[in-house]
Structure formats: structure tokens, C-alpha cells
Amino acid sequence: MVPIVSEFEGIEICLYFDDHLPPHFHAKYAGQEALVEIENSCVLKGAIPSNKLKLVLAW
């Protein structure tokens, strides 16, 4: 089971507590996924639509 910490606009924000560094969260939307670094809000890997990514970065 994936720990979902927030859900909005069809986006799921997930944290895996034993995941690799740097600290980041997973933003999932419509079968797509982006890993976003917590410290500076940059996308480390993957992609979601830009309009949804803007919402994630504001979160």
C-alpha cells in the first residue's frame, strides 16, 4: 500500500519513507508520475502534464 499524503485535482502525492535520496515525493496523475525534490521543488525524474505540475509545485 502506498502512503498517499494528499489528493487534489486527480493528483496523488505519495511519500515512500525508505526511498532513496535526495528527499522527494511522488506526484501521480493519470498513469504518469513525477518525482519532485522537496528542498527546491525541481522534478528529478518523470513527468506529469504542465498544468498539473504547477498545482503540485504550489502545494
MIBA-526638 format. One record per atom (N, C-alpha, C): residue number from 1; residue in three letters; x, y, z. Coordinates in nm, 3 decimals. Example, Ala and Ser with C-alpha at 12.3 -4.5 7.8 and 13.67 -1.06 7.14 Angstrom:
BEGIN
resi->1&resn->ALA&px->1.319&py->-0.569&pz->0.780 $
resi->1&resn->ALA&px->1.230&py->-0.450&pz->0.780 $
resi->1&resn->ALA&px->1.320&py->-0.330&pz->0.780 $
resi->2&resn->SER&px->1.285&py->-0.225&pz->0.708 $
resi->2&resn->SER&px->1.367&py->-0.106&pz->0.714 $
resi->2&resn->SER&px->1.290&py->0.003&pz->0.787 $
***
This chain:
BEGIN
resi->1&resn->MET&px->0.084&py->-0.119&pz->0.000 $
resi->1&resn->MET&px->0.000&py->0.000&pz->0.000 $
resi->1&resn->MET&px->0.089&py->0.125&pz->0.000 $
resi->2&resn->VAL&px->0.057&py->0.219&pz->-0.085 $
resi->2&resn->VAL&px->0.134&py->0.343&pz->-0.100 $
resi->2&resn->VAL&px->0.077&py->0.448&pz->-0.004 $
resi->3&resn->PRO&px->0.162&py->0.512&pz->0.076 $
resi->3&resn->PRO&px->0.114&py->0.617&pz->0.166 $
resi->3&resn->PRO&px->0.084&py->0.747&pz->0.090 $
resi->4&resn->ILE&px->-0.044&py->0.774&pz->0.068 $
resi->4&resn->ILE&px->-0.087&py->0.897&pz->-0.001 $
resi->4&resn->ILE&px->-0.104&py->1.006&pz->0.105 $
resi->5&resn->VAL&px->-0.031&py->1.115&pz->0.091 $
resi->5&resn->VAL&px->-0.039&py->1.223&pz->0.189 $
resi->5&resn->VAL&px->-0.132&py->1.335&pz->0.148 $
resi->6&resn->SER&px->-0.166&py->1.342&pz->0.018 $
resi->6&resn->SER&px->-0.259&py->1.444&pz->-0.030 $
resi->6&resn->SER&px->-0.318&py->1.400&pz->-0.163 $
resi->7&resn->GLU&px->-0.441&py->1.443&pz->-0.189 $
resi->7&resn->GLU&px->-0.508&py->1.417&pz->-0.317 $
resi->7&resn->GLU&px->-0.585&py->1.542&pz->-0.357 $
resi->8&resn->PHE&px->-0.565&py->1.589&pz->-0.480 $
resi->8&resn->PHE&px->-0.638&py->1.705&pz->-0.530 $
resi->8&resn->PHE&px->-0.632&py->1.706&pz->-0.682 $
resi->9&resn->GLU&px->-0.739&py->1.753&pz->-0.746 $
resi->9&resn->GLU&px->-0.744&py->1.767&pz->-0.892 $
resi->9&resn->GLU&px->-0.702&py->1.638&pz->-0.965 $
resi->10&resn->GLY&px->-0.729&py->1.522&pz->-0.904 $
resi->10&resn->GLY&px->-0.690&py->1.395&pz->-0.965 $
resi->10&resn->GLY&px->-0.544&py->1.358&pz->-0.945 $
resi->11&resn->ILE&px->-0.472&py->1.438&pz->-0.867 $
resi->11&resn->ILE&px->-0.329&py->1.416&pz->-0.840 $
resi->11&resn->ILE&px->-0.315&py->1.349&pz->-0.704 $
resi->12&resn->GLU&px->-0.228&py->1.250&pz->-0.697 $
resi->12&resn->GLU&px->-0.193&py->1.187&pz->-0.569 $
resi->12&resn->GLU&px->-0.049&py->1.225&pz->-0.534 $
resi->13&resn->ILE&px->-0.028&py->1.270&pz->-0.411 $
resi->13&resn->ILE&px->0.105&py->1.298&pz->-0.360 $
resi->13&resn->ILE&px->0.140&py->1.186&pz->-0.263 $
resi->14&resn->CYS&px->0.249&py->1.114&pz->-0.292 $
resi->14&resn->CYS&px->0.288&py->0.997&pz->-0.213 $
resi->14&resn->CYS&px->0.430&py->1.014&pz->-0.159 $
resi->15&resn->LEU&px->0.451&py->0.959&pz->-0.040 $
resi->15&resn->LEU&px->0.585&py->0.955&pz->0.020 $
resi->15&resn->LEU&px->0.620&py->0.811&pz->0.052 $
resi->16&resn->TYR&px->0.737&py->0.770&pz->0.011 $
resi->16&resn->TYR&px->0.791&py->0.639&pz->0.046 $
resi->16&resn->TYR&px->0.900&py->0.664&pz->0.149 $
resi->17&resn->PHE&px->0.882&py->0.615&pz->0.269 $
resi->17&resn->PHE&px->0.970&py->0.652&pz->0.379 $
resi->17&resn->PHE&px->1.108&py->0.588&pz->0.374 $
resi->18&resn->ASP&px->1.124&py->0.478&pz->0.303 $
resi->18&resn->ASP&px->1.255&py->0.413&pz->0.290 $
resi->18&resn->ASP&px->1.312&py->0.430&pz->0.150 $
resi->19&resn->ASP&px->1.276&py->0.539&pz->0.084 $
resi->19&resn->ASP&px->1.317&py->0.563&pz->-0.054 $
resi->19&resn->ASP&px->1.458&py->0.624&pz->-0.058 $
resi->20&resn->HIS&px->1.512&py->0.636&pz->-0.177 $
resi->20&resn->HIS&px->1.647&py->0.688&pz->-0.199 $
resi->20&resn->HIS&px->1.654&py->0.839&pz->-0.177 $
resi->21&resn->LEU&px->1.775&py->0.891&pz->-0.166 $
resi->21&resn->LEU&px->1.798&py->1.036&pz->-0.152 $
resi->21&resn->LEU&px->1.803&py->1.101&pz->-0.289 $
resi->22&resn->PRO&px->1.786&py->1.229&pz->-0.305 $
resi->22&resn->PRO&px->1.751&py->1.329&pz->-0.204 $
resi->22&resn->PRO&px->1.604&py->1.316&pz->-0.163 $
resi->23&resn->PRO&px->1.565&py->1.377&pz->-0.050 $
resi->23&resn->PRO&px->1.426&py->1.371&pz->-0.006 $
resi->23&resn->PRO&px->1.333&py->1.425&pz->-0.115 $
resi->24&resn->HIS&px->1.230&py->1.347&pz->-0.146 $
resi->24&resn->HIS&px->1.139&py->1.383&pz->-0.254 $
resi->24&resn->HIS&px->1.003&py->1.319&pz->-0.230 $
resi->25&resn->PHE&px->0.906&py->1.360&pz->-0.310 $
resi->25&resn->PHE&px->0.776&py->1.295&pz->-0.309 $
resi->25&resn->PHE&px->0.740&py->1.257&pz->-0.452 $
resi->26&resn->HIS&px->0.642&py->1.170&pz->-0.465 $
resi->26&resn->HIS&px->0.595&py->1.125&pz->-0.595 $
resi->26&resn->HIS&px->0.461&py->1.191&pz->-0.622 $
resi->27&resn->ALA&px->0.447&py->1.255&pz->-0.736 $
resi->27&resn->ALA&px->0.320&py->1.313&pz->-0.780 $
resi->27&resn->ALA&px->0.269&py->1.226&pz->-0.894 $
resi->28&resn->LYS&px->0.149&py->1.168&pz->-0.875 $
resi->28&resn->LYS&px->0.093&py->1.077&pz->-0.974 $
resi->28&resn->LYS&px->-0.035&py->1.136&pz->-1.031 $
resi->29&resn->TYR&px->-0.047&py->1.127&pz->-1.164 $
resi->29&resn->TYR&px->-0.166&py->1.178&pz->-1.230 $
resi->29&resn->TYR&px->-0.189&py->1.098&pz->-1.358 $
resi->30&resn->ALA&px->-0.307&py->1.039&pz->-1.372 $
resi->30&resn->ALA&px->-0.350&py->0.971&pz->-1.495 $
resi->30&resn->ALA&px->-0.245&py->0.873&pz->-1.548 $
resi->31&resn->GLY&px->-0.189&py->0.792&pz->-1.459 $
resi->31&resn->GLY&px->-0.091&py->0.693&pz->-1.501 $
resi->31&resn->GLY&px->0.049&py->0.745&pz->-1.522 $
resi->32&resn->GLN&px->0.070&py->0.874&pz->-1.501 $
resi->32&resn->GLN&px->0.203&py->0.934&pz->-1.513 $
resi->32&resn->GLN&px->0.255&py->0.967&pz->-1.374 $
resi->33&resn->GLU&px->0.386&py->0.981&pz->-1.362 $
resi->33&resn->GLU&px->0.446&py->1.006&pz->-1.231 $
resi->33&resn->GLU&px->0.568&py->1.095&pz->-1.244 $
resi->34&resn->ALA&px->0.580&py->1.189&pz->-1.151 $
resi->34&resn->ALA&px->0.699&py->1.275&pz->-1.143 $
resi->34&resn->ALA&px->0.752&py->1.268&pz->-1.000 $
resi->35&resn->LEU&px->0.884&py->1.260&pz->-0.987 $
resi->35&resn->LEU&px->0.949&py->1.266&pz->-0.856 $
resi->35&resn->LEU&px->0.996&py->1.409&pz->-0.837 $
resi->36&resn->VAL&px->0.953&py->1.472&pz->-0.728 $
resi->36&resn->VAL&px->0.981&py->1.614&pz->-0.703 $
resi->36&resn->VAL&px->1.063&py->1.628&pz->-0.576 $
resi->37&resn->GLU&px->1.179&py->1.691&pz->-0.589 $
resi->37&resn->GLU&px->1.266&py->1.714&pz->-0.473 $
resi->37&resn->GLU&px->1.198&py->1.812&pz->-0.378 $
resi->38&resn->ILE&px->1.200&py->1.780&pz->-0.250 $
resi->38&resn->ILE&px->1.131&py->1.863&pz->-0.151 $
resi->38&resn->ILE&px->1.203&py->1.996&pz->-0.130 $
resi->39&resn->GLU&px->1.335&py->1.996&pz->-0.121 $
resi->39&resn->GLU&px->1.409&py->2.118&pz->-0.087 $
resi->39&resn->GLU&px->1.392&py->2.230&pz->-0.188 $
resi->40&resn->ASN&px->1.399&py->2.199&pz->-0.318 $
resi->40&resn->ASN&px->1.394&py->2.306&pz->-0.418 $
resi->40&resn->ASN&px->1.285&py->2.289&pz->-0.523 $
resi->41&resn->SER&px->1.195&py->2.195&pz->-0.504 $
resi->41&resn->SER&px->1.079&py->2.174&pz->-0.592 $
resi->41&resn->SER&px->1.116&py->2.148&pz->-0.737 $
resi->42&resn->CYS&px->1.229&py->2.084&pz->-0.762 $
resi->42&resn->CYS&px->1.263&py->2.051&pz->-0.900 $
resi->42&resn->CYS&px->1.223&py->1.906&pz->-0.928 $
resi->43&resn->VAL&px->1.187&py->1.880&pz->-1.053 $
resi->43&resn->VAL&px->1.149&py->1.745&pz->-1.094 $
resi->43&resn->VAL&px->1.277&py->1.665&pz->-1.115 $
resi->44&resn->LEU&px->1.290&py->1.556&pz->-1.041 $
resi->44&resn->LEU&px->1.408&py->1.470&pz->-1.051 $
resi->44&resn->LEU&px->1.396&py->1.369&pz->-1.163 $
resi->45&resn->LYS&px->1.273&py->1.322&pz->-1.186 $
resi->45&resn->LYS&px->1.252&py->1.215&pz->-1.283 $
resi->45&resn->LYS&px->1.104&py->1.211&pz->-1.319 $
resi->46&resn->GLY&px->1.076&py->1.172&pz->-1.442 $
resi->46&resn->GLY&px->0.938&py->1.155&pz->-1.484 $
resi->46&resn->GLY&px->0.871&py->1.286&pz->-1.521 $
resi->47&resn->ALA&px->0.740&py->1.278&pz->-1.545 $
resi->47&resn->ALA&px->0.665&py->1.397&pz->-1.586 $
resi->47&resn->ALA&px->0.516&py->1.375&pz->-1.566 $
resi->48&resn->ILE&px->0.447&py->1.485&pz->-1.541 $
resi->48&resn->ILE&px->0.302&py->1.490&pz->-1.546 $
resi->48&resn->ILE&px->0.268&py->1.615&pz->-1.628 $
resi->49&resn->PRO&px->0.143&py->1.630&pz->-1.675 $
resi->49&resn->PRO&px->0.110&py->1.748&pz->-1.755 $
resi->49&resn->PRO&px->0.146&py->1.879&pz->-1.684 $
resi->50&resn->SER&px->0.192&py->1.976&pz->-1.760 $
resi->50&resn->SER&px->0.244&py->2.100&pz->-1.702 $
resi->50&resn->SER&px->0.142&py->2.174&pz->-1.616 $
resi->51&resn->ASN&px->0.014&py->2.172&pz->-1.654 $
resi->51&resn->ASN&px->-0.086&py->2.240&pz->-1.572 $
resi->51&resn->ASN&px->-0.103&py->2.172&pz->-1.436 $
resi->52&resn->LYS&px->-0.086&py->2.040&pz->-1.432 $
resi->52&resn->LYS&px->-0.094&py->1.967&pz->-1.305 $
resi->52&resn->LYS&px->0.035&py->1.985&pz->-1.225 $
resi->53&resn->LEU&px->0.148&py->1.991&pz->-1.293 $
resi->53&resn->LEU&px->0.276&py->2.012&pz->-1.225 $
resi->53&resn->LEU&px->0.276&py->2.147&pz->-1.153 $
resi->54&resn->LYS&px->0.218&py->2.250&pz->-1.214 $
resi->54&resn->LYS&px->0.210&py->2.381&pz->-1.149 $
resi->54&resn->LYS&px->0.134&py->2.372&pz->-1.017 $
resi->55&resn->LEU&px->0.026&py->2.293&pz->-1.015 $
resi->55&resn->LEU&px->-0.050&py->2.274&pz->-0.892 $
resi->55&resn->LEU&px->0.033&py->2.201&pz->-0.786 $
resi->56&resn->VAL&px->0.106&py->2.100&pz->-0.830 $
resi->56&resn->VAL&px->0.192&py->2.023&pz->-0.739 $
resi->56&resn->VAL&px->0.298&py->2.113&pz->-0.679 $
resi->57&resn->LEU&px->0.362&py->2.194&pz->-0.759 $
resi->57&resn->LEU&px->0.469&py->2.281&pz->-0.709 $
resi->57&resn->LEU&px->0.415&py->2.387&pz->-0.614 $
resi->58&resn->ALA&px->0.291&py->2.430&pz->-0.633 $
resi->58&resn->ALA&px->0.228&py->2.525&pz->-0.541 $
resi->58&resn->ALA&px->0.190&py->2.457&pz->-0.409 $
resi->59&resn->TRP&px->0.168&py->2.327&pz->-0.414 $
resi->59&resn->TRP&px->0.131&py->2.250&pz->-0.295 $
resi->59&resn->TRP&px->0.245&py->2.252&pz->-0.197 $
***
